[in-house]
Amino acid sequence: MNGLIHSEMAKILTTRVAKWVVLAELCLIALAESGAVASGTLSKAKLATPSGVRLLLEHGGLGAIMSLVLGILISAGEFRHGTIADTFLSVPRRTPVLVAKLWIGFLAGILAGILSSATALVTALIWYSAKGVSFDLTLAAVIRSLIGIVLWHAMYAAIGVGVGALVRSQAVAIVLAVIWIFVAETAVSQLVVSLGRWLPATAAKGLGNSSDSGLLPQYGAGLVLAGWVALAAVAAIAATKRRDIV
């Protein structure tokens, strides 16, 4: 297993697209936060409240869609480039390979989450200074939001690995993930309000300490999202064990 983990680590560290995905993620977060303040969506009075702090920092988690894409690249990328056959020839037992990919995806998500949290925090500090509003780094809302953002990214990346292994087509997996998060889940949440909070994207917002109403408590949302990670992992392993590679 250690050899597999080192191999998967080497793959992601030597892949340029992974670095560009993380860079795009950080730029997206900074732009989204800046847009929320510059457009007046978050007024000076709102920024001075714990709710305003949470709304601004939440953008660090919304960028986790790119961590989901990163997870998809870790698994589906091998099918796209045809290297998955060599991987399974080297390690005929497929379950350890998927477990290693899921673990590396989770670790990559943690790193992306730390960078995203830092970007969200620095951007917030800049705008708070520009607006002349004090920012308390010891505020519980800040600490909980930053920790939630890191876990949000980590779990999204792991889910992405599972989705990529299930779908196998890199482009299709990314499109399906985006459609689910921005279209399908929103529609389901509006049609069945009581169900919405248990869905992955909505649970992720709760984990990120969002101030939106109707969300699960942060700890509960984290457990729900962890359940979705487990479901994606089990489904990916079961499907990969049964299917032909080519």
C-alpha positions as a printed Julia matrix, in Angstrom:
246×3 Matrix{Float64}:
   0.0    0.0     0.0
   2.87   2.39    0.75
   4.23   1.81   -2.74
   0.83   2.54   -4.27
   0.45   5.74   -2.26
   3.92   6.91   -3.29
   3.08   6.1    -6.91
  -0.17   8.05   -6.81
   1.58  10.93   -5.08
   4.22  11.03   -7.82
   1.51  11.05  -10.5
  -0.32  14.05   -9.08
   2.86  15.99   -8.28
   4.19  15.56  -11.82
   0.9   16.44  -13.54
   0.8   20.08  -14.61
  -2.97  20.18  -14.96
  -3.38  19.49  -11.22
  -1.33  22.57  -10.38
  -3.35  24.69  -12.8
  -6.61  23.44  -11.3
  -5.51  24.51   -7.8
  -4.25  27.87   -9.08
  -7.57  28.47  -10.86
  -9.35  27.55   -7.65
  -7.47  30.16   -5.63
  -8.04  32.86   -8.25
 -11.75  32.0    -8.36
 -12.05  32.34   -4.58
 -10.3   35.73   -4.5
 -12.4   37.04   -7.38
 -15.67  35.76   -5.9
 -14.98  37.34   -2.51
 -13.91  40.61   -4.09
 -17.0   40.65   -6.27
 -19.28  40.1    -3.26
 -17.82  43.13   -1.47
 -17.23  45.42   -4.46
 -20.75  44.86   -5.81
 -22.31  45.82   -2.5
 -23.79  42.38   -1.88
 -21.97  42.46    1.45
 -22.32  45.97    2.84
 -19.99  47.51    5.41
 -22.61  47.02    8.1
 -23.06  43.36    7.14
 -19.31  42.74    7.17
 -19.17  43.9    10.79
 -21.38  40.98   11.88
 -20.43  37.3    12.45
 -22.96  36.4     9.76
 -21.19  38.67    7.29
 -17.85  37.1     8.11
 -19.28  33.65    7.45
 -20.85  34.74    4.16
 -17.55  36.16    2.92
 -15.38  33.23    3.99
 -17.9   30.79    2.53
 -16.48  31.62   -0.9
 -13.39  29.63    0.1
 -15.58  26.54    0.17
 -17.58  27.32   -2.96
 -14.31  27.03   -4.89
 -14.21  23.35   -3.81
 -15.83  22.48   -7.14
 -12.28  22.64   -8.47
 -11.1   20.17   -5.81
 -13.89  17.88   -7.02
 -12.48  18.24  -10.53
  -9.01  17.45   -9.18
 -10.33  14.23   -7.67
 -11.93  13.29  -10.99
  -8.6   13.86  -12.75
  -6.84  11.52  -10.31
  -9.04   8.57  -11.3
 -10.64   9.28  -14.68
  -7.43  10.84  -15.99
  -5.8    7.41  -16.09
  -8.61   6.06  -18.24
  -8.32   9.05  -20.56
  -4.59   8.63  -21.08
  -4.7    4.83  -21.14
  -2.3    4.38  -18.23
  -4.84   2.54  -16.09
  -4.02  -0.76  -17.84
  -0.37  -0.5   -16.79
  -1.44   0.39  -13.26
  -3.64  -2.68  -12.91
  -1.04  -4.91  -14.55
   1.43  -3.76  -11.9
  -1.14  -4.27   -9.13
  -3.73  -6.86  -10.29
  -5.85  -6.37   -7.15
  -7.88  -3.29   -7.99
  -9.23  -2.42   -4.56
  -5.86  -1.28   -3.12
  -5.35   0.93   -6.19
  -8.69   2.66   -5.66
  -8.04   3.02   -1.92
  -4.67   4.65   -2.67
  -6.29   7.04   -5.15
  -9.0    7.96   -2.65
  -6.4    8.6     0.04
  -4.26  10.76   -2.26
  -7.39  12.6    -3.39
  -8.27  13.31    0.23
  -4.74  14.54    0.99
  -4.7   16.69   -2.17
  -8.05  18.11   -1.09
  -6.66  18.97    2.33
  -3.76  20.84    0.73
  -6.12  22.63   -1.67
  -8.4   23.4     1.27
  -5.58  24.91    3.33
  -4.53  27.09    0.4
  -8.16  28.05   -0.24
  -8.75  28.91    3.41
  -5.61  31.05    3.4
  -6.7   32.78    0.2
 -10.2   33.41    1.59
  -8.77  34.77    4.83
  -6.18  37.04    3.19
  -8.74  38.37    0.72
 -11.15  39.03    3.58
  -8.47  40.84    5.59
  -7.66  43.06    2.6
 -11.29  44.02    2.08
 -11.97  44.55    5.78
  -8.97  46.86    5.94
 -10.11  48.72    2.83
 -13.6   49.17    4.29
 -12.3   50.19    7.7
 -14.0   47.3     9.48
 -12.21  45.41   12.28
 -11.61  41.71   11.75
 -11.26  39.45   14.79
  -9.12  36.41   13.92
 -10.08  34.75   17.2
 -13.79  34.92   16.39
 -15.3   31.43   16.63
 -17.12  31.93   13.32
 -13.79  32.53   11.56
 -12.07  29.48   13.02
 -15.01  27.18   12.34
 -15.37  28.46    8.78
 -11.69  27.95    7.96
 -11.65  24.41    9.36
 -14.9   23.6     7.56
 -13.49  24.87    4.27
 -10.46  22.56    4.52
 -12.68  19.53    5.17
 -15.08  20.62    2.42
 -12.26  20.54   -0.13
 -10.85  17.25    1.16
 -14.2   15.43    0.99
 -15.07  16.9    -2.4
 -11.75  15.69   -3.8
 -12.39  12.18   -2.44
 -15.9   12.19   -3.93
 -14.37  13.31   -7.22
 -12.07  10.27   -7.22
 -15.1    8.04   -6.74
 -17.1    9.76   -9.47
 -14.15   9.6   -11.88
 -13.73   5.88  -11.28
 -17.45   5.26  -11.8
 -17.88   7.32  -14.97
 -14.31   6.85  -16.32
 -14.78   9.54  -18.97
 -13.01  12.6   -17.6
 -15.07  15.17  -19.5
 -18.41  13.47  -18.81
 -17.62  13.09  -15.1
 -16.79  16.79  -14.77
 -19.92  17.86  -16.64
 -22.14  15.58  -14.57
 -20.61  16.85  -11.32
 -21.15  20.49  -12.31
 -24.72  19.83  -13.45
 -25.53  18.03  -10.2
 -24.13  20.75   -7.93
 -25.45  23.8    -9.76
 -28.65  22.51  -11.35
 -29.98  19.15  -10.2
 -29.36  19.47   -6.46
 -30.74  23.01   -6.42
 -33.91  21.8    -8.14
 -34.31  18.84   -5.77
 -33.74  21.09   -2.74
 -36.45  23.46   -3.92
 -38.93  20.67   -4.66
 -38.32  18.72   -1.44
 -36.95  21.16    1.12
 -36.6   18.56    3.88
 -34.43  16.39    1.61
 -32.13  19.14    0.39
 -30.02  19.45    3.54
 -28.97  15.78    3.22
 -27.59  16.17   -0.29
 -23.81  16.54   -0.78
 -23.51  20.15   -1.98
 -25.96  21.45    0.62
 -24.31  19.42    3.38
 -20.97  20.86    2.25
 -22.27  24.39    2.8
 -23.27  23.41    6.31
 -19.81  21.99    6.9
 -18.34  25.27    5.68
 -20.26  27.09    8.43
 -22.51  28.9     5.95
 -25.02  31.3     7.45
 -27.78  30.13    5.07
 -30.96  29.01    6.78
 -32.21  25.42    6.77
 -28.75  23.79    6.83
 -27.62  21.01    9.14
 -25.37  21.96   12.07
 -21.69  21.96   11.1
 -20.85  18.65   12.8
 -23.92  16.94   11.41
 -23.24  18.28    7.92
 -19.69  16.94    8.14
 -20.98  13.47    9.01
 -23.47  13.56    6.13
 -20.78  14.59    3.64
 -18.48  11.87    5.01
 -21.31   9.43    4.3
 -21.39  10.58    0.68
 -17.62  10.07    0.49
 -18.04   6.51    1.77
 -20.87   5.85   -0.71
 -18.79   7.15   -3.65
 -15.8    5.07   -2.52
 -17.76   1.83   -2.12
 -19.55   2.31   -5.45
 -16.28   3.08   -7.26
 -14.52   0.03   -5.84
 -17.45  -2.29   -6.59
 -17.8   -1.01  -10.16
 -14.07  -1.13  -10.9
 -13.75  -4.72   -9.68
 -16.45  -5.9   -12.1
 -15.74  -3.95  -15.29
 -13.25  -4.54  -18.07
 -10.56  -1.89  -18.32
 -10.68  -1.42  -22.1
